[in-house]
Amino acid sequence: MRILVTGGAGFIGSHYTRSLLRGAYPGFEDARVTVLDKLTYAGNLANLAPVAEHPGYRFVQGDIADESLLADVVPGHDVIVNFAAESHVDRSIADAGDFVTTNVLGTQRLLQAALEGGVGTFVQVSTDEVYGSIARGSWDESQPLLPNSPYSAAKASGDLFCRAYARTHGLDVRITRCSNNYGPYQYPEKIIPLFVTNLIDGRRVPLYGVGRNVREWLHVDDHCRGIQLVLEKGSPGEVYNIGGGVELTNLELTERLLAAFGAGWDMVVRVPDRLGHDLRYSVDSSKIRAIGYEPRVDFGDGLAEVVQWYRDHQDWWRASREPRPRP
């Protein structure tokens, strides 16, 4: 089995790659993995260092929007798992261009390369943010796509191209849509690693608005197991939500992180709310649970382990993050 993992040097893609090459997924112990990654600010070869010497591992630096590169790299692979994406909402608000290039054009060109290269299965890793915001209840996979940020609009557009290639060309495309991820190796611009690294340094943490926005939290290992399950047992042309089942307001999450450091609310600085900030995300994971998915990582345990990981790996995040002004 030859698997092409695009965006495999990023947070989630590297976790999937490490898990795959370490034999975490029964039946795939002999898989050969090619990682294709552009190595933008959030892509880091240090994330793949634990498996860099594995005989089944190969790395190619490049862009999924580069048609000539894809023509060389894609043929011969049985599976593509597409993690490649620009993913930070704030960056998309400041400048949406890169998000359109990678998440829309890049996805379309990767789909075309898969079609022309004879790839058997294409797994598109997407996000619950494509659904928009939900006041109560949870989205199932039949809900319309109502994205509210340039990031989520670009991801939704990529998903629609996936659907089009499945329906028009018969390409075996499967889409996963996850809730908010957390875990080790997450670039410190997202809320959990940002707050943790700030608190390690004795810096205040920036909380948007009144902090009432609700997110559903999913450990990256549970997410990657869900992706693998969709690859193994999912159906062509289908969408699968992957949720962690733990919903917290940003205030509640902040309280937990402050408690982990013995810090008080004086370490919080209120900042203006994000433009178009979605109030609540929540996915119905019944469909993927029906094929065997169940989250395993308790949120309290997972959060404690993540805090300790950032304490123990300060060289990694100090080298990887961009300089930020002190709040």
N, C-alpha and C positions, 0 to 999 in steps of 0.2 A: 504494500500500500504506500503510495507516494502522495503526500499531503502538502499543499502550498498554503502557508499561513501568511496572509498579507497583514501588515501592521503588527508583525509578531515581535517587535522590539518595544512595543508600548506596554502599558500596565496590564490589560486583560489578555492581549495576544501573547505576551511573554509568559504569563501564568499558564495559559493553555499549552504553549510549546514545552515549557519545563515539565508539566504534568504528563504530556504525551510521551516525551522522550524518557521520562523516569518510570514508565510502565504503569501509570495510574489508571489507564483505561484498558481493561482486559480485552484481548484480541487484537490490540494495536501495539503490542510491545515491539514488534519488528518494523513499525512504520518508519519511513524515511521522510524527513521534514525539511522543506525549503522555506526559510523565512525571507519574505520580501518586505523591506521597510525603507522609507525615505530618510529616516533618522532626522525628523524635525526636532524641535525643542523637547517634545515628550517621548521621542523614541531614543532608547539608550541601550547600547550593546552590553552594558553592565548588567542589565536585566536578564540577559541570556548567558552570562558568564558561567553559571552552574552547569550548563549543558553544552558549552562551546566545544568541548573535546569529544562529544558523543559521535560515534561513527555514522550515525544516521542523520546528522545535522549539517545543513548548508545554509549560508547567509548570502543574500544578494541585496545590495543597496540600490534602491530605485523607487520610482513613482508609479503607482497604479494607473496614472493617466498617460504613461509613456507607451504608446502602441507598439513601437519597435522592440522595446524591452520585453513587453508581455509576449510578443510573438516568439521570443527566444526562451523565456522562462516557463511559460504556462504548459506547452505541450509535454506529454509524458506524465503529468500528474493525474491522479484519480479523483482527487477532492481539492476544492478550494474552500478555505474558511476565511472570510473577509472581515478582518478587524480594522482595516485601514480606514481612518476617519479623522477629520478635525472635530474635536468634541467639546470644547469649552464654550459655554453659552456666552460669557462675557466677551470673549474674543470675537465671536460671531457678530455680536452687537456692534463692536468697534469696526469690524471689517469682514464682511461676509464672503468676499471673493474667494479666499482659499477654501472655504467650506463648500462652495459650489463646485470648484475645480476637483476637489478630492471626493466629496461625498456623493456628487451627482455624476459629473463627467468621468471621474475615476471608476466609479462603480459600473457605469455603462460600458466603458472600455474593457474592464475586467470580465464582465459578462460576455462580451463579444469574443474576447480571447478564449474564454472557457468553451464557448460554442465552437469556435474554429479549431481549438486544440483538443477536442474530444474529451474534455473533463466530464467525469461521471456525475458528480454532485457538487453543488455550489451552496454553501451556507453563508447567508448574509446576517451579520451580527448588527442588530439595530437597537432601538431604545424605546422605552415607554413614552418618551417625550413627543413622539409623533402623534399621539392621541390628543395632545393639548392638556387641558386641566379638567379635573372631575371633582365636583363638590361632595358627592357621596357615592357609595357603592364602588365597584371596580370595573375596569374595562375588560371585556373579552376581545378575542381577535377579530370579531365582526364589526367592531366600532369604526366609524369613519376616521380618517386621518385629518386632524385639525391642529396642525403645529402652530405655535405662537412665537417661536424665536427663529432667527435665521439658521441656527444650528439644526433645530428639529425639522425645519422646512427642508433643509438639504438632505437630512436622513430620510424623511418621508419620500422625497423625490427619488432617492436611490432605491428605496423599497418598491416604489411603483415601477421603476425600470426592471427590478427583479421579477415582479409579477408579469410584466409585459414579455420578458424573455421566456418565462415559463409557459405562458399562454400562447405566444406567437411561435416560438421555436421548439417548444417541448423540452427545454432545458430543465433538468432536475434542480430546482432552486428551492431552498427552505429558508425561511426568515425567522430569526429569534428576536424578541423585544424584551429587554431586561429592565428591571428597576435599578435604582441607584446602587452602584458597586462601591465596595470598600475592601481594603486589603493591603498587603505589603507591595512595595514597588510602585505605588500610585504617585504620580507627579504632584508636587505640593502646590497646586493651584486649586484643587478641589477641596471641599469644606473640611473633611476629616484630616487629611495630611497637612493642609494649611494651618488649621487650628492646633494640631499636635506639634508641628515644628515651631510655630510661634510660641507656644507655651513652654516647650523645651528651652527656648532662648529667652524666656521671661518677657515676651512681647505680648501685647494685647491682641485679641482676636476680633476681626471685623464681622459683625452680625448685620445682615441685611434687614432694613425696615424694622417691623415689630417682631419678626421671627416666627410668625404663625404658619409659614409655608410647611406643608407636610410632604415627606418623602418616604418611600418604602425602601428598606435597606436590604442588600443582598451581598453576601460575602463572595469575593471573586472566585473562590474555589467551587462554591455551589453553582455559580453562573457557568463556569467552564464545564462542570459535569453536565449541566443542562444542555449546553451546546453540543457536547459529545453525544448525549442521548438523542438529540434531534438528528445528528448525523447518522447514528446507528439505527434508530427506530422511527424517525419521523417520516412523513409522507411527502412526496414531491408536490411543490406548489403550495404548501401549507405554511401558516404563520403560527408560532408558538410563543406565548408570553412566559417569561421566567421571572418570578418574584421571590422575594425573601420572606414575605409575610410579616415584617416588622415595620410599622408606621410610626414615625416620630415627627413632631414639629422641629424646626430648626432650634427653637428655644430648648426643647427637651434634649436634643442632641448636644447642644452647647453645655447644658447643665451636666450631662454625663462626662463630657470631656474635661470640664473644669474640675469635677470631682476626682477624675483620674490623676490630676496634678495637685490636688489639695488647694486649688485656686478659687477665688471668689469672683463675684460679678464685676468687681472693679477692673478685672482683666478683659472686659468686653467693651468694645467701642462700637456704637451704632453708626452704620453708614447708610447712605440713601439706598432705597430699594432698587433692585435690578429692574430695568425697563421691561415691561411685559411679563413680569415674574409670575409663572404659573403657581396657583395656590396649592394644588394637591395632585399627586400622582398615586395611582393604586391599580395594580393589574390582577386580573383573575387568571390564576395559573392552572385551572382545572384541566385544560387540554393536555398540557405537558405532564401533569401528575398522572393522567390516565395511561401514559406510556412508561411510568415508573419513576418520575422525578419526585424528589423530596429534599428540601434544604436540610443540611446536616449541621451547619455551624450556628450555634447559639449566638445571638447578637452580643450579649454581654461578654461572653468568652472571646468572641472574635474581635470586639473592640479593644479589649484589654491586651490581646496578643498583638494587635496592630500598633497600639501605643508603645508597647515594649519593643516592637520591631524598629520603629523610628528612633527610639532611644539607642538601640544597639547598632544602627546603621547610619549614623550621622554623616559619615564620609560620603555615602551614596547620595543623600538628599541635599547636602550642602554643595556637592559638585553639580547636581542636576538642576537645581532650581535657579530661576533668574533672580537677580537682585530685586528686592521689593522695599519700598519706603516703609519706615516704621509707622504703624498706625498711631 
